[in-house]
Amino acid sequence: MVIQSDLLPFSVTFTMRFLEGESEQKVPFFFTTESELYEEGATPVISVTENIPLQIHFQSDNSSDRLYMDGLDALPETFIQIDKQDGDIFLQPSEHPVVLYDIQAEYYYPYIPGLYRLMVRHENENYYAWLKIVPKQINQKQLDIMREEVEQVLKGLAHDLVYTSAGLDLEQTNFASPELFKQFRVIQANFKRTMSALNDLYRKVNYRIKKVYQLVPEDKSRLIDQITIRHRTQHPETKQLIKTPVNTLDFDLPENRLVKSIVEKLIQTLSLFASAVETYVNKGNTEIPSFEHEPVEKKYHVKNLDQLKEYMNQAQQMRGALHWFRTAPWYKQVSEKKDLVPPIVMTTDVRYRTLYQLMNNLRRESVDIQLDRSLSYQWKRTDKLYEIWGFIQLLKFLQDERLGFTPVSGWLYNEEIHDHLIIPSIQPGTTVSFSKGDLIVKIVYEGKLPTQSLDTHPLQQPLYTSGTNNHPDGRLDVYEKEMYLGSLLFDFKYRSKTAIWKPDLISTNKQTNTMKQLVSYAFHCRSPHLFEGKLHKSVRNTIRPVPEVWAIYPGRKQLQTSEYHDDHGIKLIELSPGFENSHIIEELKQIMDLMLQRKEAMVR
């Protein structure tokens, strides 16, 4: 439901200041639910140009109303309020506007291009609107790239999962084309249902009654019609025979022709797949690579061949079952004529529908991969899109050959592969586990930190905090076997670097909440599980389990830089859409090496 602002007891107004004067924009209407905001609010109600001095004025008849908006944490505490329970930052109604951006002011938050959500809480009801920051100096393509990359990377990860779920190394799937392998997997996943439908069709296929005429002895003729009479008058020489109508079963229907073409396609695909695997396996048995100094690789190579042999046997067995279906009494009576439009029975009869759906999946030549609907909601807010995009980039970096981690469980990697795969949304608390030899890393999205050691767990929640900030955007827990080595905390900040960390405010009491938040993560986190408790408590408490906190932000150019503030354990790292960003891989390697070296020095 949409409500015009004039009908509400509050108002939100943005004021832009130009050389020639000021321009005010009042939010004209609000949505009453967040889902309506995402589904119907495609056009933002307020648009503001980037890097223009900006003020916001929140007015209401109720002094307890609250206005929430991303970026308020960059303002001094004198302008904002902080919820004591969840730490959320908000503005209260005021007679005076609040400066969001001013080139001359010490405090400012230069909103960078994107969509930002406004939420007003009035008498326990929420009202929503969009603010759009329009690019002034950067190309709109960066925003589009970020959205495209999220979807492409998600689907790429899902495709990789199709291979790895089959027990095959992605580098060793060149025994057949990716399309042929995917088609086999689709057939394999659907074969039980397919044969159930075919078994029924073998015995009870659709047909129609068709009238045909046969020459039979006159004394055996039962029916006579006009065609019979016409034939008798035109052929008086056949006095002993008469052309009589006979009812017969006609199986050559459009749906049966389509079933026959699908079965022939399945047999062809399985034959090609089995042949390709057989060639690869025979070659692998006679030309096994030299693994003299790499026993693990040799073991995996043999396992890979065994898995492929199993697939070859499955393909041959499925092909044999389809050959049996060819023996149906009606099968040869069905022509191979192709109909342009599938008959309606292909969607109304469950037997035919099963085969029709399989055919459509084969045409796509892959498992049907779809995005959870809520994912598209999450990335309509540009700041949330940047969080999700950044989190996915970290998942990719961990799997890069320079780090060499393999996903084990969590999120997408818990999904079962059938004929379709819906990529789940990334919910708070989502944990993805990776392994490499004895190393295990767990990356957590928006995991809340407990505030006392009693609520920790060595393998699931190793950290607690004595500070007020306990909700980082992400956390990377590092283990050697089951020994906890430490964590990397990171926050995605969709803003410029200068709006995140202001060195000139360090020695003042005007540090922004963003700065206080990052420092709190670095110095207030503790863990009773560090190094499996092999250190005396007095010694362990002197060690920070979080050696670094990353503030990850987007940039306009491919600088690939990081800026480390040693006194505070804060590292500012640029991660920008449209660029390679490979420097993050080296940063991840360094922080994990640091944790390993620290363990070697402390634990004997």
N, C-alpha and C positions, 0 to 999 in steps of 0.2 A: 504494500500500500504506500502511496506517495502522499505526503502532506505538505501543503504550501507553508512557507515560513511564517506568513502573516497570521496563520491560524495557530501558531505555537507560541508558548510564553517565553521563548528564548530566541536569540538570533546570533549568527556568526558572520562577521564582516571582515573582509580582507582589504587592506589599503596599500596601494602601490604608489611610490613617490618617483616622479620623473622630473626632469629639469623644468618642464613647463607647468608642473603642478601635480596634484594627487588624483588618483582614480580609485573609487571605492567599488567593491563587488560584494554584495550580500548574497549568502547562500540562499537561493530562491526556494528550494524544497528539500525534504529529507525522505529517505526510505525508512520504513518501520522495522524491517528485518534485514539481516546481513545477506541472506540468500537473494532477496530482491535487488539489493545493491549490486551483487555480482551478475545476476541474470539479466536485469533490465537497465541497470545504470551504465550502459556502454558509453554514453556521452557524458563526460564529467560536467558537473554543474558550474564549476569555477575553474578558470584557466589563468595561470599567472606566469609571466615570463621569467626565465631563469636570471639570477644575479641582479634583480631589481629590488631596491630596498622595500621591505615588506613588513606590515604589521597585521596582527589579528586582534579583533575585538569581540569578546564573548560577553553577551549581556543576557540576563535572565531575571524573572520575577522571583525565582527561588534561589536563594544563596547557596543551597546545598547541591545544585546542579554541577556537573563535571563535563569538561571537554577533553577528550583524548585525541592525540595526534602524534604520529611518529616525528621524532626530532626535538621534542620538547626537553629531552634529557640533556641537550647541549646548552640550555639556558641556565643562568645562575639560579640558585635556590630561592632567591628573593622573589622571583617571578612565578614560581611553580609550586605545586603541592605534590606530596608523595604518599601514596596509599601505604599505610603501615603494615597491612596484611600481605599484599602481593608485590609491593614495590613499584606499581604502575604510577606513571607521572601524568598529571592532569592540570588543567587550568580551571580556576573558579571564576564565576561571573565577576566582572569588574567594571567600574565606570571609566577605566582608562585602557587603551589598547596596549598590547604587549609586542615589543619589537622582535620579529623573527630573524630579520636580516637587515643589517645596516653596515655599510662599508666603513664608517667612521667609528662604530661602537667596538668595545673590547669583546663583547659577547655577540655572537651571531651564528646562525645556522643556515648557510647558503644551500637551500633545497636544490638538489640536482634533478634533472629531467626524470619524470616518471609520474605514476599515480600514487597518491597518498590518501589513506582513509581517514575521514573525520568521524568521530562517534561522540554524540552528546547523550549523557545519562540524565534523564529527568524523571524523578519520582519512580525509580526502579524500571523505567522503560528506556530502551535505547533507540537512537535515531542516527541514521548513517548518510554520508555523502562523500563524494570524491573531490579531491583537489588535484588538478593536473598542473605540473610544472612543465612549461613548454621550453624546448631547447633554444638556446640563443647562440652558443659557441660550439656545440658539438653536434655530430651527425645523428639524426634519429635512428640510423641503422644500428647503433650499439644496443638500443633497447630491443629492436626487432631481432637482432642476433641472439640476445640473451634468451628470448622466448623460444626461438627456433632451436637453439642449442639444447635447452632443457628437454624438449620433446624428442629431438634426434638422439641425444645421449641416453634418455630413458629407454627408447626403443632399441638402441644399440646394445645397452646392457641386457635387455630382455632377449634379444637375439643371441647374444653370447651365452645367456643362461640356457637357451634351448640346446646348444652344443654341449656345454659342460654338464648339464643334467643327464646327458646321454653317456657320461663317463669318458668323454673324448677330449683330448687336448685341442684347443683351437688351432694350434699350429699343425695338427696332424689330421685335419679333416679334408685334405686335398685328394683323398681317394675318389671323390666324386664332387660334382659341382655343388655349391651350397644349396641351390634350388632343388637338386635331386635328393640331397640329404634331408632337407626340410620336408619335401613331399613324402619321403619314407616315414619320417616321424609323425606326420599328420595321419597317414594310413595306419601306422602302428597304434597311435592313440585312439583311433576310431574303429579299429578292426572288429572288436567284439560287438559293438552296436551294428556295424555294417553287416556282419555275418548273420546276426539275428534277423535283420530285415531281409536279407537274401534267402535265408532258410524258409521264411514265410512266403516270399515271392516264388520260390521254387515250386511250392504246392498250390498256392492260391494267387496267381497273377491276374491282373485285370484283363478282361476280354469283352467282346461284344458278339451278339448273334448276327451272323452274316448269311444272307440267302445266296446260294449258288445253284446252277442248273446242271443236271447230269442226264445223259441218255441212258434210260433203263428200259427193260422189257415192259411192254404195255400192261401185262397182267400184274406187274409189281408197282406200277405208278399209283401213288396215293393222292397227289395234289395236281390240279390242273389250273393254270391261269392263262392270261392273255398271251404271254410269251410262249407257253406250251402250244396254244392253238395256232399262233403265227408260225412257229417252227413247223408244225404239221402241214400247214397249207403251202409253205415254201419248200418243203422237202417231202413230197409224197412218196419218194422211193424208200423212205425209212418207215415202212408200215409197222414193222415189228418192234421198233424203238420209239420211245416218246421222251421229249425233253421236259423234265419235271423239276420243280423247285425243292431244294433240300437245305435245311438249316444246319450251319456249321459254326464252330467257334473261331473267331478272328482275334489273334493275339498281336497283330501288327498295329499296335496303338502308339501314339506319340510318347506316352510315358514309358512304355516297354522298350521303345527304340532308344530312349535316353538312358534307361537302365543298362541296356546292352553296351552302349558307347562308354558308360562309366566303368563297367566291369572290364572292358577291353583296355581302357586307359590304365586301370589299376594293375592289370596283368603286365602291361608294357612297362610301367614305372617300376614295379617290383623286379622284373627281369633285368632292366638296365641297372638297377641298384645292386642286385645280387651279383651281376657280372662284374661291375666296377669294384665291389668289395673283394670278390674272389681274386681278381687280378692283383689288387693291392696286397692282400694277405699272402698270396703266393710269392710275390716279390719281397714282402717283408720277411718271410721265412727263409728265403735264400740269400737275401742281401741285408742281414741285420747289421746296422751300423756298429762301429767299434765303440764300446763303452768300457774299456779296460779300467779307466780311472774314474768312471762315473757309474757306480753300481745302482744308484737311485734312478738315473735316467734309463738304464737297461731294464730295470724292473718295470718302470712305467711303460716302456716300449712294448714289452711282452704283454702287459696288461691291456694295452691299447689294441694289440692284435687279437687277443682273446675276446675282447668286447666286440670287435668288428666281425669275428667269426660267428658270434652269437647273433648279431644283426643279420648276417648272411643267411643263417639257418632260419631265422624268423621270416625273412623275406621269401624264402623258398617254400616254407610251410604255408604262408598266406597265399602265395601264388597257386599252390596245389589246391587249396580250398576254393579259390575262384575258378580253377579249371573244373572242379566238380560241379559248380553252378552252371557251367556251360552245357552240362548233360541234361538240363531241364527239358522235358518233352516239347515245350513250346519255343525254346531258345532259337532254334534254326528257322522257325517260321517268322521270326521278327527280322525285318529288313534293316539295313544300315543307313537308311535315309535319315538325314539330319533336319530336324525341325527348327526354325528360327526362333520361335517363341515357346518356352516351356509350358506345358499344360498346367492348368490350375491344380490338378491332382498332386503335382510335385510338392505342393505346400500344404495340402489338406489331409493327405494320407501319410501317416507317420512312417510307413515303410519306405515310400518313395521320397519323403522329405529327408530322411536320414541320408540317403544316397545323394540327394540334390545338395544338401549342405556340405557333404564331403567333397563333392565336385567343386563347389565354390571355394572351399578352403584350398584345394589343390591348385586352382587357378591363381590364387594369391601366392602360391608357392612358398608359403611359410605358415607358421602358427599365427593365428589371428591375435594381434597384440593391440590392446586398447588401453587408454589412460583412464584411471579412475576420475569420475566427474569432478570430485572435490579438488583434484590437482589443478584444474583450470581455474577454479575459484581462488586457490592459494596464490597463483601467480598473476592475478589481476592487480593486486597491490604490488607495486614495483619493488618496494622494500622487501616484501615476502618473496617475490620472484628472485631477487638477488640472493636471499638466504638459501632458497632451494637450489638455485643454480650453483652457488658456491659449495653447498654440501655435496652435490653430485660431482662437482669437479674434484673434490677431495677423494671421493670414492674411486674416481678414475685414476687419480694420481697414485693411490696406493697400489693399483693393479698394473701400473706402468712397469716395464721390464727393469727400469733402474731401481725400483724398490722391490718388485717381485712378489707382492702379497696376493693371495688367492682368497676370494670371498668364501665364507663357510656357512654363515647363517644370518638371518635377520632381513626384514623388509622384503624386497623383491626375491631374495634368495631363499625365502621360506615358501614361495609359491609352487604349487604342483603344476607341471606342464601337461596340458591336455591339448585339445584342438583349439583352445583359445587361452589367452593370458591377459588378465587385467592388471595393469601396473598399479599397485596400491599407492595412495597418497602418503606423504611423509608426515606422520603425526608426531607430536611432542613425545619424547621418550623412545623414539625409534632407534634401535641399536643394530649395527651391522658389524659382524665379526670377520676378521681376516687372519690368515696364518701364513707363516713362512718359516719352515724349520721349527725351531723352538720358540720363535717369536709369535705372539698373538696380540693383535691390536683390535680394540673395540671403539668404533666411532659412534657417538650418541648425538642425536639431534634434539635440541631443547630439553635436555634432561635436567630436572630440578635437583639441586644439591640439598641433602639433609643438613640440619643445623646442629646435630650432635652425633658423636661417634657411635652411639648405640644403634643408630639407624643405618649404619654402613654395612657393606658386605664385600668380602675380599675380591669376588669375581664379578659382581654386578654393580655395586655402588661403592667404590673404594674411598671416595672423598666425602668430607663434610666441610662446612664453612662456619666460622665464628663471626662472619660479617653479615651485613644485611642484604648483599647481592648474592643471590643463589640460583640464578636462572640464565646461564650462558647459552648462546645459540648452539654451541657444539662443544664436544669433549672427546679427546682421543686418549683412551686408557691403554697403556703399554704393559705387556707381561712377557716374561721369559719363562716358558712352561706355565706354571701357575703362580710365579712370583711377581707381585705387582711392583713395577719400576717407577711409575709416575704417570702424570697426565699432562696433556696440552689442552688448555682451554682457549676457545676462540669465539669472537663475536663478529658477525657480518654487519658492517656499518655502511649503509647506502648513503654516503656523503663524502665530501672532500676530506683529504687528510688533515688539512688545517682546522677542520671543524671537529676533529676527533681528539687531537693532542696538541695542547698549547703550552710549550715549554715556559713561556713567560708567566704562566699562572701557577707554576709548581710551588713557588715560595710564597704564594698569597693564599688567602682564604676564599678565593673566587674560582677554585677549580670547578669545572663543569661536572655534572653527574656522570657523564660518560667517562671522564678521567678517573673519578672516584670508583666507579664500577670496575674498570679494568685493574686498577691497583688493588682493589679488594680481592679480586679473583687470584691475583698473584701472591698476596701476603696473608690472606685469612683462611686459605684452604689447608686442611690437615688430613692425615690418614693414619689410622692405627695399623694398617695392613702393609705399609711400605716395607719392602724387602722381607715380607712374610714375618714381620716382627722379630727379625734376627738381631736388631739393634736395641740397645737399652732405650727405654722411653725418653729419657733426658736427652739422648743423642738424636733419636729419631725426630723429636719435636723441633730440633734446630734445622732440619732439612725441609726445604720447600718441596712438596710432592708435585707442585706445578712450577717447573723451572721457567716457563715462559707463558705469557698470555698474548695471543695474536688478535689484533684489530685488523680485519680484512676489509678493504675498501676498493671501489672501482676507480680507474683512472681514465684519462682521455687519450693517453699515448702509451705506447708499449715500452714503458720504462723498466719493468721487471725488477723493481727495487724493493728493499726492505730497510726499515730504520729501527734500530734497537736502542731502547733506553734502559741501560743496565741497572741503574739505581732502582728502577721500579719494575723490572722484569717484563716490560711491555715491548712488543715488536709490532710495528705498523707494516703491513704487507699489502702490496697492490695485487689485485686479482680482477682482471678486466675482461669483459666479453669481447670476442672477436680476435683475441690474441692467443699466443701459444701458452703463456703462463707456466713454462717449464721450470722457472726458478722455484716454484712452490715445492717441486719434487725434491730439490736439493735441500730446501729448508726443512722438509719433513725428515729427510735422512739425517740431517745434522742433529735435530732435537732427539731422535731415537738413539743415535750414537751417543749423545750426551748422557742419556739415561742409562745406557749400558755401561759406559765408562764410570759413571758415578757408582753404580752397583759394584763394579769390580774393585773400586777404591774403598768402598765402605764395608762390603761383606766378604769375609775371608772363609 
